[in-house]
Amino acid sequence: MRVLSIISIVLFLFSCNKKDGLVKFNIDNTASVTVPASTGINLPISLATPEQETNIESEVEANDSRIDKIETIYLEQLTLTITSPANEDFSFLNSMTVILSADGLSDIEIGSIENIPNNPGKFLELETTDKDLSAYIKKKKIKLKTDVSTDEAISQDVDIDVYTDFLVTTNLVN
């Protein structure tokens, strides 16, 4: 009886993400940007991350699918974290916009935050787009760009991790 219960639980857990021939899974990624100390107040600057692999092919294969079976990819979470200096917070920022780019496609805004409060801490959660981003993630390599506007001077470079979490919905391979 105990073995039957364990098997039932395992089957239930695996079936949660695989319904009606669809499978859903997440792909997360962290990129880094540096806001230079010489950034002027209220002057927008653009910063780019290095090009990054999405690993989409291996992710869909690991979930019993193929890249051509992808239905949608939506951004579920976009979080900023200051990694350096240790005593810095996001109070120097007025606004930030994150833009996704991939070869052959127009850049698309995927998240933003405006009017950052005076005491926001080291983490910020951005409002995300509700657009299907599958065309971008299928390109295998992406780049994030940030448009930043500051409302106070910073005396040293500020390193920021940009965390993205994408929800992929795909059809199972029969």
C-alpha positions as CSV (number, residue, x, y, z in Angstrom):
1,M,0.0,0.0,0.0
2,R,2.8,2.4,0.9
3,V,4.5,1.8,-2.5
4,L,1.2,2.5,-4.3
5,S,0.9,5.8,-2.4
6,I,4.4,6.9,-3.4
7,I,3.8,6.0,-7.0
8,S,0.5,7.9,-7.0
9,I,2.3,11.0,-5.5
10,V,5.1,10.8,-8.1
11,L,2.6,10.5,-11.0
12,F,0.6,13.4,-9.7
13,L,3.6,15.6,-9.4
14,F,4.7,14.9,-13.0
15,S,1.2,15.3,-14.4
16,C,0.9,18.8,-12.9
17,N,3.1,20.3,-15.6
18,K,2.0,18.0,-18.4
19,K,-1.7,18.5,-19.2
20,D,-3.6,18.1,-22.4
21,G,-0.4,17.4,-24.4
22,L,1.1,20.6,-23.1
23,V,4.1,21.0,-20.8
24,K,5.0,24.2,-18.9
25,F,8.4,24.9,-17.4
26,N,10.6,27.9,-16.5
27,I,13.9,29.1,-17.8
28,D,15.7,31.6,-15.6
29,N,18.7,33.7,-16.4
30,T,20.9,36.3,-14.6
31,A,22.8,39.0,-16.4
32,S,24.8,41.8,-14.9
33,V,25.1,45.6,-15.6
34,T,27.2,48.3,-14.1
35,V,25.9,51.8,-13.6
36,P,29.1,54.0,-13.7
37,A,29.9,56.4,-11.0
38,S,30.1,59.3,-13.5
39,T,26.4,59.0,-14.4
40,G,24.8,62.4,-14.5
41,I,21.6,63.2,-12.6
42,N,18.4,62.9,-14.6
43,L,20.3,62.0,-17.7
44,P,19.2,58.7,-19.3
45,I,21.9,56.2,-20.1
46,S,21.8,52.9,-21.9
47,L,23.7,49.9,-20.6
48,A,24.0,46.5,-22.2
49,T,24.7,43.0,-21.0
50,P,26.9,40.6,-22.9
51,E,25.1,38.3,-25.3
52,Q,23.8,35.2,-23.5
53,E,22.7,31.7,-24.4
54,T,19.1,30.8,-23.6
55,N,19.7,27.0,-23.7
56,I,16.2,26.7,-25.1
57,E,16.9,23.6,-27.1
58,S,18.2,21.5,-24.2
59,E,15.4,22.8,-22.0
60,V,12.6,21.8,-24.3
61,E,14.2,18.4,-25.0
62,A,14.5,17.8,-21.2
63,N,10.8,18.4,-21.1
64,D,9.8,16.0,-23.8
65,S,9.4,18.6,-26.6
66,R,11.1,20.4,-29.4
67,I,11.7,24.0,-30.2
68,D,9.2,24.0,-33.0
69,K,6.5,22.8,-30.6
70,I,6.8,25.9,-28.4
71,E,3.4,27.7,-28.0
72,T,4.3,30.7,-25.9
73,I,7.0,32.2,-23.7
74,Y,6.1,34.8,-21.2
75,L,8.2,36.7,-18.7
76,E,7.0,35.9,-15.2
77,Q,9.6,37.7,-13.1
78,L,12.1,40.5,-13.6
79,T,14.2,41.4,-10.5
80,L,17.1,43.7,-9.9
81,T,19.7,43.1,-7.1
82,I,22.6,45.3,-6.2
83,T,25.7,43.1,-5.8
84,S,28.3,45.9,-5.2
85,P,29.0,48.1,-3.3
86,A,27.7,46.4,-0.2
87,N,26.3,49.6,1.3
88,E,24.4,50.8,-1.8
89,D,20.7,50.6,-2.4
90,F,18.4,51.7,-5.3
91,S,17.7,55.1,-3.9
92,F,20.0,56.7,-6.6
93,L,17.6,55.5,-9.4
94,N,14.7,57.4,-10.7
95,S,13.6,54.8,-13.3
96,M,14.8,51.8,-15.2
97,T,13.6,50.0,-18.3
98,V,14.8,46.6,-19.4
99,I,14.8,45.8,-23.1
100,L,15.3,42.4,-24.8
101,S,17.0,42.1,-28.1
102,A,17.9,39.2,-30.4
103,D,19.3,39.0,-33.9
104,G,16.8,39.9,-36.7
105,L,14.1,41.2,-34.3
106,S,13.2,44.6,-33.1
107,D,14.1,45.4,-29.5
108,I,11.2,45.0,-27.1
109,E,10.6,46.4,-23.6
110,I,10.1,43.6,-21.2
111,G,10.0,45.5,-17.9
112,S,10.2,48.8,-16.1
113,I,10.0,50.7,-12.9
114,E,9.3,54.4,-12.4
115,N,9.5,56.8,-9.4
116,I,11.6,54.6,-7.2
117,P,11.1,55.5,-3.5
118,N,13.9,57.0,-1.4
119,N,14.5,53.8,0.6
120,P,13.9,50.9,-1.7
121,G,16.6,48.5,-0.5
122,K,18.9,46.3,-2.5
123,F,16.1,44.5,-4.5
124,L,13.6,45.8,-7.0
125,E,10.8,43.9,-8.7
126,L,9.9,45.4,-12.1
127,E,6.5,45.4,-13.9
128,T,6.8,43.0,-16.8
129,T,5.3,42.8,-20.2
130,D,2.4,40.5,-21.1
131,K,3.7,39.9,-24.6
132,D,4.7,36.5,-26.0
133,L,8.5,36.5,-26.2
134,S,8.9,33.1,-27.9
135,A,10.4,34.6,-31.1
136,Y,13.2,36.1,-29.0
137,I,14.0,33.1,-26.8
138,K,13.9,30.7,-29.8
139,K,16.9,32.7,-31.2
140,K,19.1,30.9,-28.7
141,K,21.1,34.1,-27.9
142,I,19.7,37.2,-26.3
143,K,21.0,40.5,-25.0
144,L,19.4,42.7,-22.3
145,K,19.7,46.4,-22.5
146,T,18.8,48.8,-19.7
147,D,17.8,52.4,-19.9
148,V,18.6,54.0,-16.5
149,S,17.8,57.5,-15.1
150,T,19.3,58.5,-11.8
151,D,18.0,61.2,-9.4
152,E,21.2,61.4,-7.3
153,A,24.9,61.2,-7.9
154,I,26.8,58.0,-7.1
155,S,30.4,58.0,-6.0
156,Q,31.3,54.5,-7.2
157,D,30.2,52.0,-9.8
158,V,27.1,50.1,-8.9
159,D,26.9,46.4,-10.1
160,I,23.4,45.1,-10.6
161,D,22.2,41.5,-11.4
162,V,19.2,41.4,-13.7
163,Y,17.2,38.2,-13.0
164,T,14.6,37.0,-15.5
165,D,12.3,34.0,-15.2
166,F,10.4,32.9,-18.4
167,L,7.4,30.5,-18.4
168,V,7.6,28.3,-21.5
169,T,4.5,26.5,-22.7
170,T,5.1,23.8,-25.4
171,N,3.4,20.8,-26.9
172,L,4.7,17.3,-26.0
173,V,6.4,15.3,-28.7
174,N,4.2,12.3,-29.5
